[in-house]
Amino acid sequence: MNPAPFDKAKIAELVPFWVNGSLTDEEAEALAREFERDPALHAQVQAARQLRALMRASALPERSPGDFGLARLRRAVAEKPRAPASLRQSAAAAAVAAAVTAGGFTLVGWGSPDEGYTQASGPQPAAVFTVSVRDAASQAAFADLLLANALTIVDGPSALGFYRLALVAEAADSDIDAARAALEHASDVVELVETAE
């Protein structure tokens, strides 16, 4: 007794597997009976064979993408390491800045061991506040806040982003409380205000 014939959708589904030889024996026999009943199905088989030949001829690379990546990695390892241009430029800028900073110090009293050196810009005021500036705050907003409250940057930013601030020389000691209040009030610019030790 022959099983029920396949419908057209099932035949279309099985033809590619017929062409590449991956059908079970039962499916292959049933599909062969369908080909005997309907000779027009041979056109579907021929089209599937042409498509398979075309795909095998053009789609399979000689080497996998992993091979290309491995070859590129080996070339990169074999090359002499070289710092990026931006890092080289930064190093050059740091060297220039160090030379300029070194030129900013004036050595005095070469003959006297008691005297060391003094900074060319004069004595620096002691820090009064340590502040942290918000990431979203602009440099102009921070500068305006400092100018409006007679504050100057003594040190910073540190590695953690803290600035040490002092009152400018002309400001009175009574302005410390007003400056602290102004810094705390500017919460959109300053994240943290602490009194420096």
MDTraj code that builds the backbone (N, CA, C; nanometers):
import mdtraj as md
import numpy as np

residues = "MET ASN PRO ALA PRO PHE ASP LYS ALA LYS ILE ALA GLU LEU VAL PRO PHE TRP VAL ASN GLY SER LEU THR ASP GLU GLU ALA GLU ALA LEU ALA ARG GLU PHE GLU ARG ASP PRO ALA LEU HIS ALA GLN VAL GLN ALA ALA ARG GLN LEU ARG ALA LEU MET ARG ALA SER ALA LEU PRO GLU ARG SER PRO GLY ASP PHE GLY LEU ALA ARG LEU ARG ARG ALA VAL ALA GLU LYS PRO ARG ALA PRO ALA SER LEU ARG GLN SER ALA ALA ALA ALA ALA VAL ALA ALA ALA VAL THR ALA GLY GLY PHE THR LEU VAL GLY TRP GLY SER PRO ASP GLU GLY TYR THR GLN ALA SER GLY PRO GLN PRO ALA ALA VAL PHE THR VAL SER VAL ARG ASP ALA ALA SER GLN ALA ALA PHE ALA ASP LEU LEU LEU ALA ASN ALA LEU THR ILE VAL ASP GLY PRO SER ALA LEU GLY PHE TYR ARG LEU ALA LEU VAL ALA GLU ALA ALA ASP SER ASP ILE ASP ALA ALA ARG ALA ALA LEU GLU HIS ALA SER ASP VAL VAL GLU LEU VAL GLU THR ALA GLU".split()
xyz = np.array([
    [0.0831, -0.1177, 0.0000],
    [0.0000, 0.0000, 0.0000],
    [0.0880, 0.1246, 0.0000],
    [0.0609, 0.2154, -0.0928],
    [0.1373, 0.3383, -0.1053],
    [0.0836, 0.4429, -0.0081],
    [0.1749, 0.5180, 0.0544],
    [0.1280, 0.6256, 0.1405],
    [0.0647, 0.7366, 0.0580],
    [-0.0073, 0.8247, 0.1293],
    [-0.0755, 0.9367, 0.0623],
    [0.0276, 1.0266, -0.0048],
    [-0.0040, 1.0809, -0.1241],
    [0.0920, 1.1671, -0.1935],
    [0.1148, 1.2980, -0.1146],
    [0.2344, 1.3542, -0.1377],
    [0.2675, 1.4831, -0.0746],
    [0.1912, 1.5957, -0.1425],
    [0.1612, 1.7006, -0.0665],
    [0.1040, 1.8197, -0.1303],
    [0.2187, 1.9025, -0.1895],
    [0.1844, 2.0061, -0.2669],
    [0.2865, 2.0843, -0.3377],
    [0.3813, 2.1562, -0.2417],
    [0.3307, 2.2043, -0.1293],
    [0.4155, 2.2752, -0.0333],
    [0.5201, 2.1807, 0.0258],
    [0.4781, 2.0589, 0.0589],
    [0.5705, 1.9608, 0.1152],
    [0.6755, 1.9202, 0.0122],
    [0.6358, 1.9067, -0.1132],
    [0.7301, 1.8721, -0.2199],
    [0.8337, 1.9824, -0.2365],
    [0.7867, 2.1090, -0.2387],
    [0.8786, 2.2224, -0.2530],
    [0.9761, 2.2288, -0.1351],
    [0.9294, 2.1882, -0.0177],
    [1.0141, 2.1873, 0.1006],
    [1.1208, 2.0779, 0.0922],
    [1.0865, 1.9624, 0.0341],
    [1.1775, 1.8480, 0.0308],
    [1.2749, 1.8476, -0.0866],
    [1.2465, 1.9232, -0.1932],
    [1.3324, 1.9207, -0.3134],
    [1.4774, 1.9585, -0.2813],
    [1.5055, 2.0649, -0.2053],
    [1.6467, 2.0959, -0.1767],
    [1.7186, 1.9825, -0.1037],
    [1.6467, 1.9134, -0.0144],
    [1.7076, 1.8022, 0.0583],
    [1.7306, 1.6820, -0.0351],
    [1.6427, 1.6655, -0.1357],
    [1.6593, 1.5608, -0.2375],
    [1.7883, 1.5871, -0.3154],
    [1.8086, 1.7150, -0.3516],
    [1.9245, 1.7519, -0.4330],
    [2.0547, 1.7291, -0.3557],
    [2.0582, 1.7624, -0.2281],
    [2.1845, 1.7445, -0.1553],
    [2.1969, 1.6072, -0.0896],
    [2.0958, 1.5202, -0.1096],
    [2.1046, 1.3821, -0.0644],
    [2.0871, 1.3625, 0.0845],
    [2.0111, 1.4478, 0.1495],
    [1.9968, 1.4355, 0.2945],
    [1.8586, 1.3883, 0.3391],
    [1.7792, 1.3328, 0.2473],
    [1.6484, 1.2774, 0.2852],
    [1.6649, 1.1362, 0.3413],
    [1.5714, 1.0971, 0.4265],
    [1.5700, 0.9580, 0.4721],
    [1.5274, 0.8702, 0.3543],
    [1.5505, 0.7416, 0.3672],
    [1.5144, 0.6490, 0.2584],
    [1.3646, 0.6534, 0.2292],
    [1.2822, 0.6597, 0.3330],
    [1.1362, 0.6635, 0.3129],
    [1.0943, 0.7911, 0.2403],
    [1.1524, 0.9064, 0.2811],
    [1.1169, 1.0338, 0.2163],
    [1.1637, 1.0334, 0.0710],
    [1.2826, 0.9794, 0.0457],
    [1.3362, 0.9758, -0.0915],
    [1.2485, 0.8886, -0.1817],
    [1.2031, 0.7746, -0.1309],
    [1.1163, 0.6882, -0.2111],
    [0.9829, 0.7554, -0.2393],
    [0.9259, 0.8197, -0.1377],
    [0.7976, 0.8875, -0.1567],
    [0.8110, 1.0017, -0.2576],
    [0.9208, 1.0771, -0.2491],
    [0.9417, 1.1879, -0.3419],
    [0.9665, 1.1349, -0.4837],
    [1.0344, 1.0204, -0.4982],
    [1.0567, 0.9609, -0.6306],
    [0.9242, 0.9212, -0.6947],
    [0.8317, 0.8712, -0.6135],
    [0.6969, 0.8391, -0.6677],
    [0.6267, 0.9651, -0.7157],
    [0.6460, 1.0769, -0.6419],
    [0.5839, 1.2034, -0.6833],
    [0.6425, 1.2493, -0.8159],
    [0.7722, 1.2297, -0.8379],
    [0.8348, 1.2680, -0.9639],
    [0.7796, 1.1844, -1.0796],
    [0.7480, 1.0579, -1.0538],
    [0.6908, 0.9719, -1.1578],
    [0.5499, 1.0174, -1.1935],
    [0.4730, 1.0615, -1.0936],
    [0.3358, 1.1071, -1.1181],
    [0.3317, 1.2400, -1.1935],
    [0.4283, 1.3294, -1.1599],
    [0.4243, 1.4646, -1.2170],
    [0.5625, 1.4994, -1.2732],
    [0.5825, 1.4821, -1.4048],
    [0.7125, 1.5114, -1.4662],
    [0.7511, 1.6593, -1.4554],
    [0.6561, 1.7500, -1.4303],
    [0.6879, 1.8927, -1.4181],
    [0.7742, 1.9212, -1.2946],
    [0.7769, 1.8287, -1.1993],
    [0.8592, 1.8479, -1.0799],
    [1.0084, 1.8400, -1.1108],
    [1.0429, 1.7817, -1.2246],
    [1.1843, 1.7739, -1.2633],
    [1.2430, 1.9138, -1.2831],
    [1.1601, 2.0101, -1.3234],
    [1.2074, 2.1490, -1.3394],
    [1.2474, 2.2067, -1.2038],
    [1.1718, 2.1745, -1.0981],
    [1.2061, 2.2222, -0.9639],
    [1.3393, 2.1625, -0.9192],
    [1.3590, 2.0347, -0.9472],
    [1.4838, 1.9682, -0.9094],
    [1.6009, 2.0301, -0.9846],
    [1.5815, 2.0538, -1.1142],
    [1.6885, 2.1139, -1.1949],
    [1.7225, 2.2532, -1.1428],
    [1.6227, 2.3336, -1.1083],
    [1.6465, 2.4689, -1.0555],
    [1.7211, 2.4620, -0.9219],
    [1.6841, 2.3666, -0.8359],
    [1.7520, 2.3502, -0.7078],
    [1.8972, 2.3082, -0.7275],
    [1.9242, 2.2218, -0.8262],
    [2.0616, 2.1786, -0.8544],
    [2.1472, 2.2959, -0.9044],
    [2.0883, 2.3791, -0.9924],
    [2.1620, 2.4949, -1.0431],
    [2.1925, 2.5932, -0.9304],
    [2.0939, 2.6147, -0.8430],
    [2.1133, 2.7054, -0.7302],
    [2.2224, 2.6525, -0.6371],
    [2.2216, 2.5226, -0.6102],
    [2.3225, 2.4629, -0.5232],
    [2.4618, 2.4764, -0.5851],
    [2.4724, 2.4523, -0.7146],
    [2.6023, 2.4643, -0.7817],
    [2.6523, 2.6086, -0.7777],
    [2.5618, 2.7021, -0.8004],
    [2.5986, 2.8434, -0.7963],
    [2.6460, 2.8837, -0.6571],
    [2.5746, 2.8398, -0.5534],
    [2.6122, 2.8737, -0.4161],
    [2.7468, 2.8115, -0.3788],
    [2.7686, 2.6889, -0.4171],
    [2.8954, 2.6229, -0.3834],
    [3.0124, 2.6889, -0.4562],
    [2.9886, 2.7386, -0.5778],
    [3.0959, 2.7980, -0.6574],
    [3.1341, 2.9367, -0.6068],
    [3.0370, 3.0136, -0.5573],
    [3.0677, 3.1533, -0.5273],
    [3.0628, 3.1888, -0.3795],
    [2.9901, 3.1176, -0.2988],
    [2.9671, 3.1631, -0.1628],
    [3.0679, 3.1115, -0.0621],
    [3.1371, 3.0056, -0.0906],
    [3.2274, 2.9486, 0.0087],
    [3.3651, 3.0122, -0.0041],
    [3.4091, 3.0857, 0.0982],
    [3.5426, 3.1468, 0.0903],
    [3.6507, 3.0403, 0.1047],
    [3.7674, 3.0715, 0.0514],
    [3.8787, 2.9783, 0.0636],
    [3.9266, 2.9720, 0.2074],
    [3.9194, 3.0875, 0.2759],
    [3.9612, 3.0927, 0.4155],
    [3.8484, 3.1549, 0.4964],
    [3.8380, 3.1177, 0.6196],
    [3.7313, 3.1699, 0.7044],
    [3.7679, 3.3089, 0.7543],
    [3.6685, 3.3883, 0.7981],
    [3.6993, 3.5202, 0.8545],
    [3.7905, 3.5097, 0.9757],
    [3.7815, 3.3991, 1.0489],
    [3.8704, 3.3794, 1.1636],
    [4.0158, 3.3731, 1.1220],
    [4.0424, 3.3140, 1.0060],
    [4.1795, 3.3084, 0.9550],
    [4.2312, 3.4481, 0.9235],
    [4.1457, 3.5315, 0.8647],
    [4.1868, 3.6677, 0.8336],
    [4.2166, 3.7455, 0.9611],
    [4.1296, 3.7311, 1.0618],
    [4.1512, 3.8005, 1.1890],
    [4.2798, 3.7547, 1.2561],
    [4.3066, 3.6238, 1.2515],
    [4.4290, 3.5712, 1.3110],
    [4.5521, 3.6237, 1.2379],
    [4.5458, 3.6306, 1.1069],
    [4.6591, 3.6833, 1.0292],
    [4.6827, 3.8308, 1.0626],
    [4.5749, 3.9087, 1.0750],
    [4.5881, 4.0506, 1.1099],
    [4.6486, 4.0657, 1.2499],
    [4.6050, 3.9821, 1.3454],
    [4.6588, 3.9866, 1.4806],
    [4.8078, 3.9533, 1.4803],
    [4.8469, 3.8521, 1.4041],
    [4.9889, 3.8155, 1.3975],
    [5.0729, 3.9287, 1.3385],
    [5.0204, 3.9964, 1.2353],
    [5.0930, 4.1105, 1.1785],
    [5.1069, 4.2220, 1.2808],
    [5.0002, 4.2492, 1.3563],
    [5.0047, 4.3562, 1.4563],
    [5.1036, 4.3237, 1.5673],
    [5.1124, 4.1977, 1.6067],
    [5.2069, 4.1580, 1.7108],
    [5.3493, 4.1685, 1.6594],
    [5.3702, 4.1346, 1.5334],
    [5.5050, 4.1375, 1.4761],
    [5.5552, 4.2797, 1.4538],
    [5.4639, 4.3752, 1.4340],
    [5.5059, 4.5134, 1.4096],
    [5.5627, 4.5745, 1.5367],
    [5.6542, 4.6680, 1.5184],
    [5.7119, 4.7392, 1.6313],
    [5.6034, 4.8288, 1.6913],
    [5.5803, 4.8206, 1.8221],
    [5.4753, 4.9043, 1.8815],
    [5.5110, 5.0526, 1.8696],
    [5.4110, 5.1295, 1.8407],
    [5.4311, 5.2732, 1.8231],
    [5.3163, 5.3439, 1.8929],
    [5.3492, 5.4438, 1.9708],
    [5.2468, 5.5189, 2.0430],
    [5.1602, 5.5941, 1.9437],
    [5.0310, 5.6081, 1.9729],
    [4.9439, 5.6844, 1.8840],
    [4.9914, 5.8296, 1.8726],
    [4.9558, 5.8917, 1.7606],
    [4.9991, 6.0290, 1.7362],
    [4.9526, 6.1226, 1.8465],
    [4.8306, 6.1031, 1.8959],
    [4.7799, 6.1922, 2.0008],
    [4.8630, 6.1794, 2.1273],
    [4.9120, 6.0572, 2.1579],
    [4.9949, 6.0366, 2.2768],
    [5.1313, 6.1011, 2.2574],
    [5.1871, 6.0900, 2.1359],
    [5.3160, 6.1536, 2.1091],
    [5.3035, 6.3053, 2.1200],
    [5.1929, 6.3615, 2.0690],
    [5.1720, 6.5053, 2.0782],
    [5.1540, 6.5478, 2.2234],
    [5.0822, 6.4653, 2.3021],
    [5.0630, 6.4967, 2.4432],
    [5.1954, 6.4943, 2.5175],
    [5.2820, 6.3978, 2.4849],
    [5.4128, 6.3902, 2.5498],
    [5.4962, 6.5128, 2.5153],
    [5.4893, 6.5561, 2.3891],
    [5.5633, 6.6753, 2.3490],
    [5.5086, 6.7988, 2.4214],
    [5.3771, 6.8077, 2.4326],
    [5.3164, 6.9210, 2.5030],
    [5.3537, 6.9196, 2.6506],
    [5.3605, 6.8009, 2.7111],
    [5.3992, 6.7901, 2.8512],
    [5.5434, 6.8342, 2.8702],
    [5.6307, 6.7992, 2.7748],
    [5.7706, 6.8410, 2.7843],
    [5.7826, 6.9925, 2.7745],
    [5.7065, 7.0535, 2.6844],
    [5.7076, 7.1994, 2.6713],
    [5.6534, 7.2633, 2.7985],
    [5.5452, 7.2075, 2.8529],
    [5.4876, 7.2628, 2.9756],
    [5.5856, 7.2518, 3.0915],
    [5.6593, 7.1404, 3.0991],
    [5.7577, 7.1232, 3.2056],
    [5.8697, 7.2260, 3.1915],
    [5.9119, 7.2523, 3.0669],
    [6.0166, 7.3521, 3.0456],
    [5.9686, 7.4913, 3.0832],
    [5.8456, 7.5241, 3.0483],
    [5.7901, 7.6549, 3.0824],
    [5.7750, 7.6683, 3.2330],
    [5.7271, 7.5620, 3.2988],
    [5.7103, 7.5643, 3.4442],
    [5.8454, 7.5790, 3.5124],
    [5.9446, 7.5062, 3.4627],
    [6.0779, 7.5167, 3.5217],
    [6.1317, 7.6586, 3.5050],
    [6.0975, 7.7216, 3.3924],
    [6.1399, 7.8601, 3.3717],
    [6.0652, 7.9577, 3.4612],
    [5.9525, 7.9155, 3.5161],
    [5.8742, 8.0025, 3.6033],
    [5.9301, 8.0144, 3.7434],
    [6.0224, 7.9277, 3.7788],
    [6.0847, 7.9339, 3.9106],
    [6.2151, 8.0112, 3.8999],
    [6.2369, 8.1012, 3.9920],
    [6.3597, 8.1798, 3.9922],
    [6.4437, 8.1349, 4.1108],
    [6.5620, 8.0908, 4.0839],
    [6.6527, 8.0508, 4.1905],
    [6.7247, 8.1737, 4.2417],
    [6.7189, 8.1909, 4.3713],
    [6.7870, 8.3061, 4.4330],
    [6.8814, 8.2557, 4.5404],
    [6.9777, 8.3370, 4.5726],
    [7.0692, 8.3055, 4.6819],
    [7.1556, 8.1860, 4.6547],
    [7.2257, 8.1904, 4.5444],
    [7.3086, 8.0758, 4.5100],
    [7.4139, 8.0494, 4.6178],
    [7.4618, 8.1520, 4.6767],
    [7.5698, 8.1353, 4.7732],
    [7.5204, 8.1035, 4.9127],
    [7.3951, 8.1304, 4.9440],
    [7.3443, 8.1132, 5.0792],
    [7.2680, 7.9830, 5.0906],
    [7.3091, 7.8915, 5.1792],
    [7.2384, 7.7649, 5.1917],
    [7.1014, 7.7788, 5.2575],
    [7.0776, 7.8889, 5.3282],
    [6.9491, 7.9087, 5.3967],
    [6.8375, 7.9463, 5.3007],
    [6.8753, 8.0040, 5.1898],
    [6.7746, 8.0478, 5.0949],
    [6.7601, 7.9438, 4.9846],
    [6.6360, 7.9076, 4.9539],
    [6.6103, 7.8123, 4.8463],
    [6.5715, 7.8874, 4.7214],
    [6.4532, 7.8666, 4.6788],
    [6.4037, 7.9352, 4.5605],
    [6.2659, 7.9914, 4.5932],
    [6.2270, 8.0891, 4.5175],
    [6.0930, 8.1466, 4.5314],
    [6.0258, 8.1401, 4.3956],
    [5.8955, 8.1254, 4.3996],
    [5.8215, 8.1179, 4.2748],
    [5.8151, 8.2568, 4.2130],
    [5.8324, 8.2639, 4.0823],
    [5.8357, 8.3924, 4.0130],
    [5.7039, 8.4674, 4.0270],
    [5.5927, 8.3957, 4.0386],
    [5.4636, 8.4626, 4.0485],
    [5.4331, 8.5128, 4.1883],
    [5.5193, 8.4841, 4.2836],
    [5.4981, 8.5303, 4.4201],
    [5.4373, 8.4227, 4.5062],
    [5.4130, 8.4520, 4.6314],
    [5.3592, 8.3503, 4.7225],
    [5.2158, 8.3135, 4.6870],
    [5.1843, 8.1877, 4.7076],
    [5.0503, 8.1381, 4.6790],
    [4.9663, 8.1440, 4.8064],
    [4.8403, 8.1851, 4.7948],
    [4.7546, 8.1878, 4.9133],
    [4.7215, 8.0451, 4.9583],
    [4.6961, 8.0302, 5.0865],
    [4.6588, 7.8994, 5.1395],
    [4.5172, 7.8662, 5.0936],
    [4.4944, 7.7393, 5.0640],
    [4.3622, 7.6978, 5.0179],
    [4.2607, 7.7115, 5.1300],
    [4.1414, 7.7562, 5.0946],
    [4.0334, 7.7718, 5.1905],
    [3.9286, 7.6627, 5.1717],
    [3.9021, 7.6263, 5.0436],
    [3.7988, 7.5266, 5.0121],
    [3.8551, 7.4189, 4.9193],
    [3.7965, 7.3014, 4.9303],
    [3.8175, 7.1951, 4.8328],
    [3.6817, 7.1677, 4.7707],
    [3.6741, 7.1732, 4.6362],
    [3.5460, 7.1558, 4.5686],
    [3.5585, 7.0514, 4.4583],
    [3.4449, 6.9945, 4.4258],
    [3.4331, 6.9033, 4.3122],
    [3.3315, 6.9641, 4.2167],
    [3.3694, 6.9758, 4.0900],
    [3.2823, 7.0373, 3.9892],
    [3.2027, 6.9263, 3.9199],
    [3.0750, 6.9506, 3.8945],
    [2.9896, 6.8532, 3.8268],
    [3.0392, 6.8302, 3.6837],
    [3.0224, 6.7073, 3.6369],
    [3.0652, 6.6729, 3.5005],
    [2.9911, 6.7548, 3.3959],
    [2.8632, 6.7843, 3.4216],
    [2.7815, 6.8561, 3.3236],
    [2.8087, 7.0070, 3.3234],
    [2.8798, 7.0571, 3.4251],
    [2.9042, 7.2015, 3.4347],
    [3.0093, 7.2435, 3.3329],
    [2.9891, 7.3603, 3.2750],
    [3.0861, 7.4106, 3.1774],
    [3.2006, 7.4814, 3.2495],
    [3.3129, 7.4901, 3.1813],
    [3.4286, 7.5580, 3.2371],
    [3.3975, 7.7062, 3.2568],
    [3.3209, 7.7642, 3.1672],
    [3.2853, 7.9060, 3.1781],
    [3.1994, 7.9321, 3.3008],
    [3.1050, 7.8415, 3.3297],
    [3.0196, 7.8602, 3.4483],
    [3.1025, 7.8523, 3.5751],
    [3.1990, 7.7606, 3.5801],
    [3.2856, 7.7497, 3.6972],
    [3.3727, 7.8743, 3.7120],
    [3.4291, 7.9231, 3.6014],
    [3.5119, 8.0436, 3.6051],
    [3.4306, 8.1645, 3.6499],
    [3.3094, 8.1781, 3.5994],
    [3.2228, 8.2901, 3.6405],
    [3.1921, 8.2844, 3.7899],
    [3.1682, 8.1643, 3.8416],
    [3.1408, 8.1479, 3.9845],
    [3.2610, 8.1905, 4.0676],
    [3.3809, 8.1532, 4.0245],
    [3.5013, 8.1917, 4.0979],
    [3.5235, 8.3423, 4.0947],
    [3.5089, 8.4018, 3.9766],
    [3.5296, 8.5462, 3.9640],
    [3.4283, 8.6255, 4.0460],
    [3.3048, 8.5825, 4.0456],
    [3.1999, 8.6549, 4.1178],
    [3.2191, 8.6505, 4.2684],
    [3.2932, 8.5511, 4.3180],
    [3.3098, 8.5364, 4.4628],
    [3.4535, 8.5540, 4.5077],
    [3.5360, 8.6202, 4.4254],
    [3.6748, 8.6535, 4.4575],
    [3.7536, 8.5292, 4.4971],
    [3.7366, 8.4218, 4.4228],
    [3.8073, 8.2977, 4.4494],
    [3.9056, 8.2689, 4.3366],
    [4.0109, 8.1986, 4.3691],
    [4.1092, 8.1584, 4.2702],
    [4.1457, 8.0121, 4.2935],
    [4.1877, 7.9454, 4.1884],
    [4.2288, 7.8056, 4.1990],
    [4.3735, 7.8021, 4.2458],
    [4.3975, 7.7329, 4.3568],
    [4.5325, 7.7168, 4.4091],
    [4.5943, 7.5880, 4.3553],
    [4.5106, 7.4829, 4.3416],
    [4.5600, 7.3541, 4.2969],
    [4.4451, 7.2779, 4.2314],
    [4.4763, 7.2016, 4.1298],
    [4.3743, 7.1157, 4.0721],
    [4.3598, 7.1344, 3.9235],
    [4.2849, 7.0512, 3.8643],
    [4.2104, 6.9431, 3.9276],
    [4.3024, 6.8271, 3.9641],
    [4.2713, 6.7611, 4.0737],
    [4.3479, 6.6442, 4.1154],
    [4.3070, 6.5251, 4.0296],
    [4.3666, 6.4115, 4.0575],
    [4.3326, 6.2905, 3.9823],
    [4.1863, 6.2529, 4.0011],
    [4.1290, 6.2911, 4.1138],
    [3.9877, 6.2631, 4.1395],
    [3.8970, 6.3782, 4.0985],
    [3.9547, 6.4858, 4.0457],
    [3.8745, 6.5967, 3.9959],
    [3.8478, 6.7060, 4.0982],
    [3.9222, 6.7095, 4.2082],
    [3.9008, 6.8115, 4.3102],
    [3.9883, 6.9336, 4.2826],
    [3.9320, 7.0526, 4.3121],
    [4.0039, 7.1786, 4.3032],
    [4.0212, 7.2331, 4.4438],
    [4.1366, 7.2957, 4.4684],
    [4.1572, 7.3660, 4.5953],
    [4.1491, 7.5141, 4.5634],
    [4.0629, 7.5848, 4.6343],
    [4.0360, 7.7258, 4.6073],
    [4.0786, 7.8122, 4.7245],
    [4.1120, 7.9371, 4.6962],
    [4.1457, 8.0356, 4.7990],
    [4.0849, 8.1679, 4.7589],
    [4.0687, 8.2561, 4.8571],
    [4.0235, 8.3920, 4.8268],
    [4.1391, 8.4678, 4.7648],
    [4.1107, 8.5562, 4.6706],
    [4.2166, 8.6384, 4.6122],
    [4.2699, 8.7315, 4.7202],
    [4.3895, 8.7819, 4.7012],
    [4.4594, 8.8586, 4.8046],
    [4.3801, 8.9789, 4.8520],
    [4.3013, 9.0397, 4.7639],
    [4.2282, 9.1610, 4.8015],
    [4.1047, 9.1309, 4.8861],
    [4.0561, 9.0082, 4.8873],
    [3.9327, 8.9743, 4.9592],
    [3.9602, 8.9651, 5.1087],
    [3.8651, 9.0069, 5.1870],
    [3.8780, 9.0052, 5.3325],
    [3.8420, 8.8667, 5.3859],
    [3.8923, 8.8372, 5.5056],
    [3.8626, 8.7084, 5.5674],
    [3.7138, 8.6900, 5.5925],
    [3.6403, 8.7975, 5.6093],
    [3.4962, 8.7875, 5.6336],
    [3.4218, 8.7367, 5.5104],
    [3.4873, 8.7429, 5.3949],
    [3.4244, 8.6962, 5.2720],
    [3.4240, 8.5436, 5.2601],
    [3.4918, 8.4727, 5.3513],
    [3.4984, 8.3269, 5.3460],
    [3.3595, 8.2662, 5.3582],
    [3.2807, 8.3145, 5.4551],
    [3.1457, 8.2600, 5.4747],
    [3.0570, 8.2881, 5.3538],
    [3.0694, 8.4098, 5.2978],
    [2.9894, 8.4442, 5.1806],
    [3.0303, 8.3592, 5.0601],
    [3.1603, 8.3343, 5.0449],
    [3.2085, 8.2527, 4.9326],
    [3.1605, 8.1088, 4.9476],
    [3.1663, 8.0540, 5.0700],
    [3.1194, 7.9175, 5.0922],
    [2.9707, 7.9069, 5.0610],
    [2.8923, 8.0062, 5.1067],
    [2.7486, 8.0046, 5.0802],
    [2.7213, 8.0104, 4.9301],
    [2.7983, 8.0906, 4.8580],
    [2.7798, 8.1021, 4.7132],
    [2.8152, 7.9707, 4.6428],
    [2.9223, 7.9038, 4.6872],
    [2.9602, 7.7762, 4.6280],
    [2.8537, 7.6703, 4.6544],
    [2.8028, 7.6647, 4.7770],
    [2.6999, 7.5662, 4.8099],
    [2.5696, 7.5945, 4.7358],
    [2.5410, 7.7224, 4.7126],
    [2.4186, 7.7605, 4.6424],
    [2.4267, 7.7239, 4.4928],
    [2.5461, 7.7224, 4.4365],
    [2.5642, 7.6929, 4.2935],
    [2.5716, 7.5412, 4.2736],
    [2.4692, 7.4701, 4.3136],
    [2.4694, 7.3232, 4.3078],
    [2.4669, 7.2701, 4.1639],
    [2.4317, 7.3527, 4.0665],
    [2.4353, 7.3073, 3.9280],
    [2.5780, 7.3055, 3.8723],
    [2.6716, 7.3735, 3.9413],
    [2.8112, 7.3783, 3.8988],
    [2.8997, 7.2968, 3.9938],
    [2.8806, 7.3185, 4.1253],
    [2.9670, 7.2569, 4.2250],
    [2.8914, 7.1418, 4.2910],
    [2.9578, 7.0269, 4.2969],
    [2.8954, 6.9084, 4.3549],
    [2.9260, 6.8957, 4.5045],
    [3.0469, 6.9329, 4.5456],
    [3.0908, 6.9141, 4.6843],
    [3.1732, 7.0336, 4.7255],
    [3.1503, 7.0844, 4.8472],
    [3.2304, 7.1948, 4.9039],
    [3.2739, 7.1523, 5.0422],
    [3.4040, 7.1546, 5.0659],
    [3.4586, 7.1250, 5.1972],
    [3.5594, 7.2323, 5.2338],
    [3.5720, 7.2598, 5.3619],
    [3.6715, 7.3548, 5.4075],
    [3.8064, 7.2850, 5.4074],
    [3.9057, 7.3487, 5.3485],
    [4.0388, 7.2900, 5.3376],
    [4.1066, 7.2903, 5.4720],
    [4.1891, 7.1916, 5.4936],
    [4.2634, 7.1834, 5.6199],
    [4.4004, 7.2409, 5.6050],
])
top = md.Topology()
chain = top.add_chain()
for i, resn in enumerate(residues, 1):
    res = top.add_residue(resn, chain, resSeq=i)
    for name in ("N", "CA", "C"):
        top.add_atom(name, md.element.get_by_symbol(name[0]), res)
traj = md.Trajectory(xyz[None], top)
